[in-house]
């Protein structure tokens, strides 16, 4: 996991990047939880997502938003963080001009930013969001949602009620040509304490299914 430093709109950004050994491998960008509540690229859920994509043969990048770790700048209420994510995707695409696809993933606040980037970058073909903060942030911009994906949530989430994520999932799934795989981790809170294995198993299974389908 080599450390990488790349330029963002508000200064240098720090990341960890794994280059796939596969020729023209697809890309995966993973986004971390809220910077003002301890979120970093080393968050356990983000790291688990990162490892799932690496195992599936992707070139994967996780990085610290502005003002986190060694990334320069300061928190910008989501607007600047969206710009950071766009810069991270630009950097990864520059390293992989012939990549065969692009996925995005995020946990909590990172899921909200990920879905916004999905709307702005048509090359992103699929997403995986874990505990999207549907009760805390407005997701109505997903109209229409441009890609299918996986949503994972814990039914004991104390920060984001299950009903709000179910509503979001149903809204997306009702859109034309969009398929949402909505998976509830029974017993898990917002941070998936003691349930990280279940998250990884769910993501591994989804990636295998989708990659097999794409290769058929």
Beta strands, then each sheet from edge to edge (+ up, - down):
strand 1: 2-8
strand 2: 11-18
strand 3: 27-31
strand 4: 59-63
strand 5: 102-107
strand 6: 126-130
strand 7: 148-154
strand 8: 180-185
sheet 1: 1+ 2- 4+ 3+ 5+ 6+ 7+ 8+
end
